[in-house]
Amino acid sequence: MSDRNTGDSTKSCPVSPKLRHITERAKKEPKVALMNLAHLLTPEMLLWSFQQLNKDAAPGVDGVTWQNYATEAEALLADLHKRLREGRYRALPIRRVHVPKEDGTLRALGVSALDDKVCQRAVVEILNSIYEQDFYPFSYGFRPGVGPHDALDKMNEVFYRGKVNWVIDADIRTYFDTVVHRELMEFVRKRVADRTIQRLLVKWLRVGVLDDGRLLVSNIGTPQGSVISPLLANIYLHHVLDEWWVDEVVPRMRGRVEIVRYADDFILGFEHRDDAERVMAVLPKRFQRYGLELHPGKTRLLPFQPRRSKEKSQSGGVPLHVQLSGLHPLSRQEPKRSHGLQNQDHGFAAES
């Protein structure tokens, strides 16, 4: 259904040498917003991007499949490149489809038109050359070269073999639907100064969703299923959660702490209960600052014991499971009583 899985990835990107130069600059200048990126959207780059798309993905509002497009790809891509160069490119509304989830509910996915998929795939490749230098190694979802098995290995390493005694199992309510466009673009401008790339991102965010014949336009949300959405979602949480965790939280902790994030799912591990309680108290405020909400019924602080036995522990708790985006579960214990969190100064701010 979506175009997250690429097609012919065996062919190297035609602008790889220039991307390597961007990568080197991004490494050397981590606080600099880079310019001169849009010139990489060459006809060759667009063709490569088209070849990376999922050939079996559903069509967008244009009704054009990958196979349809392929019959006239050279001419269509030449026209697309010309419209991009002359500033005449217009994104089409996203077609919303609903697919069943395991729990019986429906998940809304967005399907872009073929031209938009091609452009987005090219921009993803360009932006990856920057953001792969910024993203932290504990972030695993929808990134090149890493995947679920890497997240699983890391979970086994830091939770089963580390000094983790307490876990915050977090759930962001309707994350992809609540990303705030204004905040997201402020984050993007910290690393991307190219106005053409900025305008393209704004087009894709504001183009609207066609749902059952109605065009819905909003200033929040990045549709699940679109090519650009996973990267934008990672950029948002990189600033909202990851940087805050590394810069503000970790230095203020008394004991060892761990984090594993897979897209919008993440687990926090703590050696000491008081550290875990301090973070649990301020975490919802941090997310609210950026328009996000932690699900109150699914975000919990729990004692952790790395075992899979279904027997009761000495404390009387029964092991449950911590799941990270469907990955292998971690064992934890349900406490016999709730752990009250006092309203106090916890030493670091949600507003940082």
N, C-alpha and C positions, 0 to 999 in steps of 0.2 A: 504493500500500500504506500509506504513512504519512500523517499529517495535517500535515506540515510546510508543505506548500503550502496557502495559504489559499484560501477560496472567494470570496465576494462582498466584495472589499476596497474597492469603490467607495463603500460607505456609511461615513460617519465614525463613530468610536466615540462612543456616547452620553454617555460621561463624560469626553470630551476636555478640557473646561475644567478639571475637577478634576485630570486627569492633567498638564495643563500646570503647575498649581500645584505638584504633586509634583516635576515636572521642575525647576522654578525652585528649589525648596528643595534638591533633590539637588545642583544646581550650586553653590549658595551654601554648602552645608554638606556637603562631601565626606567628612567623617569622622563624620557623625551617622547613627545608625540611625533610620529614619523609622517613625512609628506611624500609626494611623488610615488603614489601607489597605483593610481588608476591607469597609468600608462601600460601596466602589465596586462590589462584586459585586451589583449591582441586577438585577432582572428584565430591564431593557432591555440591560444589559451582557451578561447571559447569552445573550439572543437574538442580539445582535450577534456574540458569540463563536461561537455555533452556526452562524451564516451564514458565518463565516470558514473553517470546516472543509472539508477536502477531501470533496466529495460522493461521490466514487468510492472512498473508502478502505474497507478491509476492516473488518468488525465485530469487536468484542472478544468477551469471554466472554458478554456479554449477548445476542449474536446480532443486535443492533439496528443497522441501517444508517442512514445519514443520511436516506434517503428514508422509511424507516419512522418515524423520529423526527419528521420534518417534518409528518406527517399529524396529530400531536397535540402539536406543539411548544409551543403556548401553555400548555396544561395541564401538560405534563411539565416545562417550565422553571419554572413557578410552584411546582410541588412541589419541584423541585431547590432553588430559592431559599429556600423555607421550611425545608428540611432543613439548608441551610447556615446560615441565621439561627439555628436552634434547636440547632445542634450535633449534628444527627442524620445528617449526610451521612457515608456510608461508601464508600470506594473499593473497586472490585472488582479481583480479580487481573488481571494483564496476560496476554493470550494471546500466546504465543511462536510465531512462524512463521519458517521458514527459506527464504531466497531465494538463488538461485545468484549467485556473484560471477564476475567476469571470469576469475579464475584457476582456476575449477572448484570451489572450496570453497564452503561455505554461510555466509551471514551471518544471524545471529539478530536478528530485529526484534521489538519489542514492540508489541502493539495493545491500546489501552485501550478500556474500555466508553464508550458515547456520553456519559453524564453526566460521566464523568471527563475526556473530551476537552474538553467545553464548559467545565468549571471550569478546567482547565489553560490553555486558550486565554485565558480572562479574566485569570488570574493572570499569564501571560506578558506581556500588555499592560500590566498594572499595574507589574510589575517592570521592564519595558523602560524605563519613564519614569524609573526610578532608574539602572539599570545602563548605559543608553546615555550617561549623563553620566560614567560611570567607565571604560568600556572604551576601550582605546587605539585610535588610528586604524590601527595596523598589524594589527588583528584583523578578519577579514572574514567568517568563516563564520557563517551562520544569524543574521544581524543585519538589522534593517529598513533598507532604503535602500542596502545594499551587497551585492555578490555576487562570483562568480568573476571576472568581467571587471575589477572594481575591483582584486582581488588580482593579477590578471595585469598590469594597468597599473602597479601599484606594484612588482612584481617587475622589470618592464622598466626602470623608472625607477632603482631602487636597485642592481640587479645589473648590467644591461647598460651603464648610463650612469654608475654610481657607482664608488667606489674599493674594490671588493670583489675580493680576491685569494684568499681562503680561504672555504670554505663548510662549515658543519655541517648535513648533511642528516639530520634526526631522524625517528624513527618510534617512537611510543608503543605498546607492546604491549597489545592489547585494552583500549584506553583506556576506552570506555564501560562495560566490565564491571568496572573496577577503581577507579572513583571511590569514595572512602571517605565514607560517609554522615556520620559524626561530624565529619570535617574540613570537608566541604561545608557542613553546617549552621552550623559555627562561622564560616565565611566569610560565609554569608547573614546571620547575626545582626549582623555589622558594619554592615549597611546596612538591615536589615529588623527592626524591633522589634515589629511587629504579631504578636501571638501566634497569631491565627487563621490568618494566611498561613503562619507557621512550621509550625503543626500540619498544614495542608494539604500542604505540601511533604514533611513526614515521612510522612504517610499514603501519598503516591504513591511515595516511595522504599522503604517497607517493606511495601507491599501484597503483594508476591510475584508470581512468574511461573508461569503454568500451562503446563507443557511436557509434551505427550503424556500428559495426565491427572494429572501430578504437580505439586503446588504447591511451588515452590522459593522459600524466603525467605532473604535474605542481608542483611548489613550493608554490602555494597559493590555498586556498579554502578547505572547509570541507563540503562534499556533504550533502545537505539536504535530510533527509529520513533515513540516517544511524543511528544506535543505539548510537554511541559515539558522533555524531555531535552536538546535543543540549548542552551537557555538555561542550565540547570544545569551542563552541561559547559563552557560558556564562562565561567561564574562561577568554576568550579574552576580552570581554566587561567589566568584573569585573575590570580588570587592566586598560584598555584604558579609560573607562568612570567612573565607579562607584568610584574607589579609588581616581581618580583625582578630581571628584566632591566633595567627602567628605573631602579630605586632602588639596586640593588647592583652590577650588572655594568657598565653603561655608564659610570658615573663612574670606574671603575677601569681602563678600557681605554686603551691608548696611542694607538691610531688610530681611524679611523672604523669603526663597526659598524652593522649593519642587521638587522632582523627582519621577516618577513612570516609571519603565522599565519592559516591557514584551518581553523577548528574545531580538530581535534586534530593537524593536520599543520602543521609550521612549518620554516622555513629560517633559519639564522643566517648572516650575512655579515660578514667581517672584512677590514680592510685589511692587518693584520699577522698573521703566522703565530703569534707568541708569544701574542697575545691569543686567537686561536682555540684554541690548545692549553690555555691556562688554563681557558677555559670548557668545553672538551671534557672536561677532567679532573673538574670539579666538577658538571657537568650531571646525570649519573646519580644522584649523591648527593642533589641537590636533589629530583629526582623520587621517589626512594626514600623520602625524608622524608614524602611524602604518599601512599604506597602505590602509586606508579606505577613502571613499568619501561620504560626505553628499550630497544628491541630491539637486542641487541649486534651482530647481523649486518647490520642495516639502518641503524644510526646511525653515520655515518662523517664523518670530517674529511678534506676533499679540496681540493686546489688548484683554483682556479676561473679559467676564461678565457672571456669572453663571446663565444663563436663557435660556429657550428653545423657547421663543416667536420668531416668524418670523417677528415681527414688527421692524422697524428701531429704532436704539437707538438715544439718543439725539445728539450724535456725528455724526450721519448720516451713521454709519456703519451697515452692514447687518450681523446678526449672521451666522457663518459657523459651521463646526463641526470638532472637534479634535478626531481622532479615534486612539486607541491603540490596534493594532493587531486585529481589528474587534470587540473590546469591545464597550460598550455603549458610544456614542459620548458625548464630552463636548461641551458646547456652547462657541463661541468666536466671536469677531467682526472683520470684515475686515476693516482696517484703510482706511480713505479717501485718504491718501497720504503715500508714502513709508517713512520709518524711516531710514535716512542715517546713516551709521556706519563709524565713523572716524577711520583712521589708526593711532592708538596711543598706548601708553603703558597702558595696562589694569590692571596691577598689579599682574598678575599671568601668568604662562607660559604654553604653549601647550606641551612643551617638558618634563614637570615634570614626 
